[in-house]
Amino acid sequence: MSLRPCRCDVVPVETARVARAVFPEGCLAMRMRDVLGPVFSDDEFTQVFSRRGQPAISPALLALVSVLQFAEGFSDRQAAQAVRSRIDWKYALGLELSDPGFDYSVLSEFRSRLIVGGLEQRVLDAVLEAARRAGLLKAGGRQRSDSTHVLAAVRDLNRLQFVTETLRAALNALAAAAPDWLAGIAEPDWFDRYSARCEDTRFPSRWAARAAHANQVGSDGMTVLCAVTAGKAPAWLRQLPAVELLRRVWVQQYYVIDDGTVAWRDKKDLPPAAIRYCSPYDEQARTGTKRDASWNGYKVHLTETCEPDAPHLITHVATTAAPVPDMAMTAAIHAGLAERDLLPDVHLVDAGYVDADLLITAQQDHGVELLGPAKAPTGWQATADGGYTLPDFTIDWENEKVTCPQGAVSNSWKADRSQDGTPVIRVRFPSAECRQCPAREHCTRSSTGRRLTLRHRAQHQALQLARAEQQTDQWQQRYQHRAGVEGTIAQGIRSCGLRRSRYRGLTKTSLQHLLTAAGLNLNRLNTWWETTPFAPTRTSHFAALRPAA
């Protein structure tokens, strides 16, 4: 399809007259049009359309429909119906009252074009730019971030169901692509084991029988993989996505014994969650764990402004695989805000986003104060009464020596790396002095003496300073402003289904979250134009009974 750029700067006279009569006090869509004007233009989307072909529907119109759709929590069908029937939407879109709209499938095609052209971020950026032009958004001030889990649009499967369903998906793909070839290698038992979906299959209840069934599935899958890679098989069969996924899953879930037997891996022998598949129908979904909760899918990070004299707008959205830690996204959030000239002066985050390196680099690279609770020292000494923790030791950085509270001096100072690759310093005290120390029970339980792990000087001092400051009342008062971001997540969950992916794949889920953020921003702008005050933090009736300290 080809793009014929069109202008929608002016609302048709009849549409404006009827809309004013029906909504004399205005509404979200009309206020957005009056204050922000045309948010999108067709010229922004020229790269995703060809120069020849049938004229396409205005992408600027479709982009605005998509944002309004998420602002009101509509499906594609409901959004297309709103374009045909709602006067306020026709006003916002600059359409004649007699405009028939379009088929709902156009919205899905438009989202696909955005993804192919790499224009997903544009839907949020355009709303933010319009708010900036209206004087409702600026850099500096305070912003806050938090993350929440997102469930993939697939079923949760245990390991036995997962391998069975993966093989079943590959067999279905082969049956559609090369039915005669598959009929020649399929064994009679396969039709009983893999014809029905895994949730419709009764698996053995005893562990030994379940393991034997899993080994049988592994053997059947290996038979398929060997047949596909054999010289007589068409070469293109092994390029089918379902067959390639079958090969990768079998590498993760099975191993081959010397005699050629396929055996199920022990749980301790599985690859890490960051690369381990959890569904044959969404290759990018991963298993995430936070405290006692686990989920299959993704994680979304939201950053918003939080100044009292301006609307609270979402300025950055990042969607990642579920196992990616929050700390890995702090620098990415700052880089994304810097690209749009929306960096804050103070960035309020929880403990998951704070690290010694990030405290320094945020200030050095972007001039941002990262304000969040630094994690407390670990080890049994931190919880024991009178235990000697790192702040109790005196560090002489120039001479590379550490003195313990009892006056003993370290005899080893060595640069090293932690398990996650962070540069650290390993310090060791003489074992002879530690054995004779009268305060040994407060310091170490090791027979070889106390050992310390330090960050390098700049990181160490930044971390100790942060831990000291967060104990003050002034720091606690400043940090109270972070709590509101959890209300933003709750609003996204209630109005837009933020925690459930509508689509399969990380890219499509990311587009969903960007549209969600743009829709939430429209709702918040409308609330600001209505002069509705910010809602206070909710307190339950029982919590309100807590006696004053």
N, C-alpha and C positions, 0 to 999 in steps of 0.2 A: 504494500500500500504506500502511496505517496502523501506527503504533507503539503497542504495548501494553507500557509499561515493566514489566520484571520484575526480581526480586531474585535475585542469584546469590551472596549473601554466604556461604552455607554449602555446603560440599561434601557431597553425599549420603553417608550413613553407609556403605552398601555399597561405593560407589565408593572412599571413603577406606580402608576395610578391605582391599579387594583391592589397591589401589595400594601400601599400606604393605607388604603381603605380597610383592608382586612387586618393589618397589624399596625394600628396607629401609634403604638408605643415601640414598635420594632421587635425583632427577635434575633436569635444568634446569626442566622445566615444573612439577614439584612444588615445588621450592625457590622458584621465582618466586611461586607461589600462597601458600606458607607465609609468606614474608617480606614480599612486596609487597601481598598480598591482591588483591581485585578491582581490576585496573588501570583498567578503563573502567566507565562506567555508562551506561545507556540514555538518561538525561536529557541527556547531552552531544550527542545526535544527533537531538533532536526536530525541529529546523528542517529536516531533509532528508526528513521523512516527512509525509504528509498526515494529517488527523484522521479520515478515513473510508477504508474499503476493507478488503481482506483483511489480517489481522494479519501483520506482517513478522517475520522471524527477528530475534532480539535483536541490535541493532547493536553492543552492547558485546561480545557473544560473537564476532561477525564481526570486530571490530577486533582482538581478542586472537588469533583464529585467523590473521589477516593478519600480525601481528607474529611469531607462532610460525612461520608459513610461511616468512618471510624469515630467521628465526634458523636454520632448518634447511635453507634453500635448496630448498624444495619448489615444485613447480608447483601450480596451482589444483586439479588432479585429485588430486595426492598429499596436499595439505592436507585436502581433503574426506574422503579415505580415512582419514587419520590421525584425524580427528574421530570417524569411525565405529568405528575398530578399535583405537586406542591408549589404554590405560588411563591413562597419565600425562597425555595431553591431556584426557581426560574429567575427570580430577582438577583440572587447571588451569582448565578451563572451568566446573566445577561441574555436570557432567551426570551423569545416571543411566547405569549400565552398559548399559542397554537402549536408550539414546537412538540413533535411527537416523541422526542427522546431517542433512545437506542436500546438494543437488546442487551440484557444483563451480561452476556458472555463477553461483551467488549471490554468490560472491566478486568476480567482475568487475562485477556490478551494484552491489555495495556500494562498490567503488572509484569508480564513476561518480557515485554519490550524494555521496561525500565531495568530489569535485571540483566538482560543481554547487553544493554548499553551502559551499564554501570551507573545509572542515574538514581539509584534508590535514595541516596542521601539528599537528593534535590528536593524531595517532597517536604522534608523538615526544614531545610535551609531556606526555602522560599517563604515559609510562614515566619521564620525568625527574621528574615530580611525585611518583610513587610512590617512586622512589629517594631523593628529598629527604625524604619523610616517614619513610623507614627510616633516615635519618641517613647515607646513602651519597653525598650530593651537596650541595654548598653553594657559594655565591658566593665570589669572592676566589681567592687562590692563583695558580697558573699554568695557562694554557691555550695550545694550539698549533693552528695552522691550516695547511692545504695544499690544493691542488686537483689534479685529474687529468682527463684527457679522457674523454668518453663517446661511443661510437659510436652513431649513430642506427640505428633498426631498418629501414633501407632500404639498397638497393644503392649502391655508389659508382659514379658515372657521369662520364665525361668530357663535355666541352661538347656534342659532337655527339650523343652518346647522350642527354644530358639534354634538349635541345630536341626530339629525336625522341620521347622517351618522354612529354614534357609534352603534345605534340600528340596522341599516341596516347591518353593518359589522357582528354583533353578529348573526343576522338572517341568513346571508349567511353561516357563520361557522356552525351553527346548521343544516342548510339544507344540507350541505355537509357531516356532521358527522352522523346525525340521521334524515333523511328526513321523515320517517313515523311518528316518534314521533312529529316533528314540525308540520306536516300537521294536526295532531289531535288537536293542541292547537291554531293554527293560525286563526285569525278572518278574514272575507272576506275583510274588509277595509284595512288590513295591506298590501295587494298586491298592492293597489293603492298608499299607502303612502310610502312604502319602497322598491319597485321593482327598481325604477330608482335612479341614483345618485343624491345627493342633488343639484348639480349645474344644473341638468336637471329638477328640481322641481320648480314650481311657488308657492312661499310662500305668505301668505297675506301681504299686504302693511301697513295696519293700525296696530298700536302697540297692541291694545286690541285683535285683531284677531290673531296676531303673538303669544302673550302670551297664548291665548287659545290653539293654535296649539301646542305650546311647552308643555303645561300641558297634552295634549292628547298623545304626544310622551312619556312623562314621565309615564303616566298611562300604555301605551302599554309596555314600557320597564319593569315596575314593574310586569306586568303580566308574562312576559318571565322569570324574575328572580324568581318569586314565583313558576312557573311551573318547573323550573330547579331544585330548592331546595326541591320540593315535594318528598314524600317518594316513589311514583311510578316511578319517573324519574330515568334513569340510573345515578349512582353517578358520572361517569366520565364526564358527560356533564358540570357540574359546573367547571371542571378543564380546559376547553377549554380557551386559552388565550383571545379570543374575548369576551367570557362570563364573565370572571373575570374582564376584563377592563370595560365592561358594568356596572358591580356592582360598581366599584370604581368611574366611571364617574357619576353614578346616586347619589352616596353619596355626591359628590361635587356639582352637579347641581340641585338637588331636595331635598325636605324634605316632610315628611308625616304628614298631619294634624291629629288631634285626631279622626276624622271620617273615616280615611283611605284614604282620597283624597291625591293624589300626586300633589305637587305644585312646580313651578319653583322658584328657589332662586332669591332674589334681587341681583344686582351686588355687593352691599356692603357686602353681606353675603357670597361671594365666598371665597374659600381658597386662600392663597398667591400664587403668580406666581411660586414660587420655587417648589410647589408640584401639581399645577393645570395642568391637561392634556389639550392639544390643538389640538390633532389629534388622531383618532382611529387607525391609521396605523403607528404611531411612538410614542411609549409610553414614550420615553425619551426626546422628544422635549418639550421645554417650551417656554413661551412668555417672551421676554426680552424687556426692555425699556431703552432708553438713550436719555435724553432731549425730543424732540418732536417725535422721531422715535421709532417704535416698530416692532418686528419681531418674528416669530415662528421658533425656532431652537436651535442653540448653540452659543458659543463664543470660539474663538481660540486666544491664547496668544503666541506670537513669541518673542524669545530672540536671539540676534545676536551680534557678535563681531563688533567693529567699530574702530580698530586701522588703521592708515593711511599706515602702512608698511606691511600689511597682508591682504589677502582676507577677506571680510565680510561674515562669515559663520553663519548660524542659529545653535545655540547650544542647544536650548530647545524649545519644543512645548508642549502646554497643551490645551486640548479641554475640555470645561465645558458646563454645561447647561447655557442657555441664562441669567437667572437672577443672576448668581453668580457674585458678585462685583469683580472688579480688585484687590481691597485691600486684598481679601481673597486668592489671588494667589501669592502674593509677597514671602511669606515664602516658599511656595511649589516650586517656581522657584529656590530659593536659595538652597533648599534641593536637587532638581534634579540636579543642576549644581555641588553641592558638591559630589554627588555619582559618577559623571564622572570626578572629579578633573578638573573642568572647571570654577571654581568660578572667577569672575572678582574682581579687586580692587575697581572699581567704577561702580555702576549700575545706568544707566540713565533711568528714568521712568517719566511718567506724573503724575498729581495730584491724579489720581485714585488709584495709587499703594502706596501712601505715607500716613503714620499715625505715631503718636507719638511713639507707641509701636514698630513699624517696624523700625523706625530710630535707636532705641536702639538695638533691637534684631539682626538686620542685621549685625551690627558691633560686637556685643558680640559673637554671635553664629558662624558667618562665616568670620568675618573680612572684610565685604563688606561695603563700603560707599554708602548708598542709596541717590542718588542725584535726587531730584525732587521737584517741587513746593508744599510746604505745604499749605493746604487750609487756606484762610484768616478767621478771626473771623466773626461769624455770628451775627445776631441781627440788629435791626434798628439803634443802636448806631454806628455800623461800617460804615453805609452809610450816617448818619446825619452829618452835618457840626458841628464840635466841640464836637461830642458825645464821652462819656467816654467808652472806650473799655477795655478789660482785661489788656493790657500792661500799662494802666494808673494807675492801682492799685498796691500797694506795699504789697508783701506777706511775712509774717514772718512764715516760715515753722516750726521752732522749737517751737514757742509758739502757732501755729495754729490760727493766726490772720491775717486779711487783712485790710489795711488802704486805704480808698478811696482818690481821689485827693483833697477833701475838708477837710480831716483829720478825718473823721468818722471811727470808728473801728468796725469791724464785731462782732456780739454777738453769732453767731452759726457757728460751723464747724463740718460737719457730713460726714462720708464715706458712699457712696451709689453706685449704678450702673445705667448707662444710659439705654435707651430703648433697645439698642442692646447688653447689658450685659457688657459694658466696665466699669471698676472700675473708679469712679470719686469722687470728693469731693464737697459737696453742702455747699455754704457759704451764710449767710444771714446777712443783716445789720439792725439795729434797725429802725423800721417803724417811730417812733417819730422823729428821727433825719433826716430821708429822707424827711418827710413832710415839715420840716422847712428849708431844704437845699436851698440856693439861686441858685444852679446849677442843680436843680432837672430836669429841662426840657432837660438837656444834658445827664442825667443818667438813669432815669427810669420813666415809666408811670404807675407803679403798686402802688396801695394804701397801700401795705404792705411793701414797701421798696425794695431796690435793692437786687437781688440775683445773685450769680455767680456760675458757674459750672467749676471746675478745674480738670485737670488731676493730677495724683500723681506727686510728685516732679521731679523725673527723666524724666518722659514723658513731663511734663510741660516745663521744662528747655530746653529739646531737641527740642520741637516744637517752642518755642520762638526764640531759636538760629537759627533754620532753616528759620523761617520767616524773621529774620533780615538779614541773609546772602543772601537770594535770591533777596534782593534789591540792591546788589552790582554789579558793572560791571564785576568783576572777576567771580562771580557765573554765570552770564548770558553768558559769553564767554564759560565757561565749559559746560553749559547746551545746547549750540547750537548743540552739536554732537548728541543729541537725535533725531533730526528731520529726520535723514536718515532712521529710522525704518519704517516710513510711506511709503517710497519708496519701501521697502521690501514687505509690504502688497500689494501695488499697483502691483508690479511684480507678486506676487502670484495670484492676482485676474486675471490679464491679461493672464498669461501663463498657469495657473493650475486651474482656477475657484475656488479660495480659499473660496469665500463667498457663495458657493452653495455646499451643501453636495451631493455627488454622491450616497450615500447609506443611509439606514435608521438605526437609532440607534446611540447612543453615541460612542460605541466601534468602529464601522466601520468608523464613521466620524473621530474619532481620528486617526485611521490607515491612512485614506486618507490624513490628515494633516501632519503626520509623513513622508509619502512618498513624499508629496509636498515639505516639507522642505529638504529632501534628494535630490530631483530633482533640487531644486533651488540652493543647495550647489554645485552640479555638474556644473550647468551653471555658477556660480560665480567663481568656480575654473578654468573653461575653459577661462573665461574672464581674470582672473589673469595671466594664462599661455600665453595668447595672448598679455599681457602687455597693455591692454586697460585701460586708466585712469578712476577713479571713476567719475561718472556723477555729475555735480554741481546741486544745488537746482534750480528747474525751476522757472522762473519769467515770468509772462505774460507780453505782450507788454504794456498793460495799467498800470500794477503795476510798470513797469520800469520808467514811467513818474513821479512817486512820487518825489516831490522836496526834496532835502536833508535837514535834520533837522538843 
